[in-house]
Amino acid sequence: MLLYQRSNGGWPKHFKAVAVNYKKTLTAEELKELQAGYAEGIDATIDNNATTKEIWYLAKAYKKTNDKRFLAAAERGIDYLLKAQYANGGWPQYYPDFSSYRSQVTYNDNAMVNVLNLLYDVVYKANDLEVINEAYAGKCADAIVKGVQCILKTQVKQNGKLTAWCAQYNAKTLEPEMARKFELVSLSGSESVGIVRFLMRIEKPSPAIVDAVKAAVDWFNKVKITGYKFVDVAAPNEKSGRDRVLQPADDGVLWARFYDINTNEPFFSGRDSERKKTIAEVENERRIGYAWYGQWPEKLLNTEYPQWLKKLNKN
């Protein structure tokens, strides 16, 4: 893990086009290739939990071993996160690589939320991050304030009413943007959950934060899909040998990954970047290779939000 850390303090998610595997022993040639990317650090990212998971892991390892190398690496990782934040409070998916959608303010796959949760743990000395030098607390608190402001600015309104969030936004204008070919502008039934969960962590939330949470919960309830489940089935005629389909289910409750930003209608897209009304219209490779439906908000709505409201009303 220490070998993979870049000079800027961040970590890559891939090495040689494969997900980083810290259990794999590197050959001398691989080590040389890995070290060649150290100085530039162009592959450092917060995508797929990269950098945040390493910081948490190293902090925990330091608590167990008292090896100062682990603490130093974790703190360099935090320095990277603080440096990567935009002035508007958002975080790009990659830093310093701003090519293509990597520059976008990225909620996709909980990238920015992972960072905010980690910084929050530094401030409140939680989840093993109490070992981080006290000098980081103020800087992390300031970054959180800016991050929350970005979250509030990017919550989409429909006819003046707050709803949820898109998975990614333009780094300068904070307008919703398309990312990969099958990730069109939309309201996210998945990423919005992580955002709300983070907002509910905040002690003594402002009225604006409370309004944002309540509005998002209202939206989750409004757009939920009942009477269906999304299942894997055998598909001998497909190259993959399997498929994913919607099936009627009396007790089924689902949310779509993508909702139209104006009408809340679920939609789908393949690598042709064309909107489709049903999952069946998407090519099999994307149909089985992406989380088009899920139950992401279920626990939030049934348990976490009621508990948060109860705590809020006590205060």
N, C-alpha and C positions, 0 to 999 in steps of 0.2 A: 504493500500500500504506500509506503514511504517512497519507493522507487517511482511509482506512477505519478506522484504529485508534481505539478509543473512549477516553474520558477515564479509564476504569478500567484501561486497558492491553491489554484483549482485542480480538479481532476478530470480526466477524460472518461467518457462512458464506453468507448470502444478502443481497442488496440488491434491493428491489422484487420479492420472491418468486422471484428467479433467483439461481443460484449466482454468487458474486462472481467477476468476471473483471477482473483487474488490467490486462489489455491493452486494455480498452475505455475510450475517451475519454468522460469525463462531460460532459454539457451543463451549462450554468449552472444550469438548473432541477434537474437530478439532483444536482449538487454541493450545492445548497442543501438538498435533501431529505436527503442523506447527512449533512450537518453538523448537521441538526436532531436526529439521534439520538446525537450525540457525547457530550453531557453525561450523559445517563441511562445509556447503554451497555447497555440491557436485552437487546440481541441478541448480546452477546459470548458466545462459546461455544468448547468444545473438540471439538465434533462435526465430523465430516468433515475432520479434520486442521486445522480452523481454530485460529488463535493459535499452535499449535506450528509449523506450516509457515512462518508469517510470521517467527517468531523465528529459526528456522534460516536462512531466506533472507536476512534482514537482517544477521545475523552474518557470513554469507559475503560479502554486499555490502560490509560495513564493511571486511573484510579486503582486499578488492580496491580500494576507493576511499578509505579512511580518512575517510569522511564521518561525522562524529560523530552526526549525526541518526539514522543507521541503528543505531548502537550504543545510543543512548539509547532508541529505540523498542523494540529487542529487550529491553533490560533492564526497561523498563516492562511488556513482555509477561510476563516472568518474575515481576515483582511481582504481576501479575494472577493467575498460576497459583498462587503461594504463598498469596495472599489467598483464593482460591476453595476451597482444600482444607478439608474438614471436619475437626473435631477427631478423628474416628474414622479419619482417614487417607485417606478416599475423596474423589473429585472428582465434583461434579454435572456433568451434560451442559452446562448453561448456568449462568452466574453473571453478574448477580444475579437472573435470572429463574428462580424456583423453581416455576413453574406446572406442573401435570400431571406427566408423567414427567421433566421437565427437572431436577427436584431429585434424582432418583435417582443413587446411586453407579453410574457408567456405565462398563462395560467394552465395551459395544456399539460395533462399528466401531473398536475399539482406542482409544477416547477417553482413558481413564485411563492406559493403557499408553503412549500417545504422550507424555503429560505426564511420566511417570516416566522414560522413555528420554531425554527432553530434559534433565530435571534431572540425570540420571546423567551426561550429556555435559558439563554445566556443572561438576560435581564433578571429573570425570576429564579435563577439558579435551580433549574429543574432538569430532569432526565439526563443526569450525569454531567451537565454543563456548568455545575457550580465550581468546577475546577478551573474554569477559564478566568484569566486575570481580570480583576475588578475594573481595570481601566477600560475594558470593552463594554461595560454595561451602558454607559452614557451614549456611546456611538451607536450601539445596537438599538437603544430606545429611540434615538433620533431617526434611524433608518426605518423602524417600525411605524413611526408617525407618518413619515412620507409614504410608506407602502400602503398604509390604510387610506390615506388621501387618494392614492391612485386607485385603489379598489372602489372607493365611493364614487370617484369620477367616471369609472368605466362601467358601473352598473347601468344596464340599458333601460331606457324609458320607452314605454309604449303609450302614446297619448297622455304623456305627463305622469304616468304611473311606473314606479320602479319595478323591474322584473328580476332578471338574472344576469349572467355574464357570458360573453363570448370567450373562446379559448385563447385568442391572441389578438393583440391590438397594435396599431402603428406606433412606433417608438416615439414619434414626434407629435402626432395629432391626437393620439389615444382613440382613434376611430377603429372599430372592429375590422379585422382583415382576414383574408384567406391565408392558410399556411400550405401544407402539402396539397397535392392535387385533389385529394378526396376530403379535405378539411376546409369546407367553404364557410363563409361568414354565417354564424348561427348563434343561438342561445344554447348553452351547454347544460344538458341534464346531468352530467357527471362532474365536470370541474367546478361548477357553481356550488356543489356540496362542500368541497374542501374549503372554498372561500368562506362560506357561512360558518363552518366549524371553527375556522381561525377567528373570525369576528366574535364568535361566542366565547372564546378564551379570554378576551380582553376584559380586565377588571375595570369596573365603573365605566361602562361604555357610554359614549356620547349619544345624544338623541339621534344624530345622523346614523350612527352605527346600529342602534336599535331599529330605526326605520328600515335600514338596508336588510337586516336579518328578517324582520317580519314580512317585508315585501317579497323577499326571495322564497320564504316558506309558503306564502300565499300562491306564488307562481308555481312552485313544485306541486302543490295540491291541485292547482288549476289544470296542469298539463299532464298529470299522471294518466296512464293507459290501463284500463281494467279489463279483465276477461281474457287475457292472453298470457302466454309464457313464450320465451325465446329459447329454443332447444337445438341441440346437435342431433343430426340424424345421419344414417348411412346413405351414401349417394354413389352407387357403383358406376354410374354414367359420368361422374365428374372425375377429372384427373386427380383431385385430392382424395377422392373416395368418401368424402363427407360433405355435409351441408348444414346450414343453420336456418331455421324457419320459425315463423310465428305459429303457435298452435293455440286453439281455444282452451281456456282453463278458467273454471268458475271462480277460483280464488286468486287468479293471476293479477299481479300489479307490476307494471313496468314503467320505465321512463326511457324516452329516446335519447340518443347521444346528441343529436342535432335537432333544433327547432327553428323554424323561420323567425327571423328577428322582429318581424312585424306582426305576423298572424299566429304564431305559436304552433303552426302545423309541422309535424315531424317530417323530415326528409332525409334522403340518403344520397351518396355520391360514390362513383367509382373513380378509377384513375383517369377517366375522360373528363372529370371535373364538371359533369352535367348533373343537375339536380334530378332526383328520381323520387316518386311518391311512395314506392314500396321497396322493401329490402330485396324482393325477388328480382328487381330490375338491375341490381348491382352484380357485377361479375363474381363468380364463385370465390376467386382468390381473395377479394376484398370482403366478401360476405362472411367468410369464415376467419378472416384475419384482422378484424377490427371489432371493438365493443360497440355495436350499434344500439343495443338495448341493455338496460341493467336495472338494478334495484338500488342504485346509489343513494337516493335520499331517504330510503325507508327507515333506517334506524334513527336518522336525524329527526324525521317527522314524528315517529312513534315514541321515542325515548329522550333524545338529547335536547330537542327544542322545548318540550314541556318542562324538563328539569331546569333549563336556562331561564325560562319565563318565571318559574317559581323562585329561583334565586334572585332574578331581577326585581320581582315584586317585593321581596323581603327587604331589599335595599331601597 
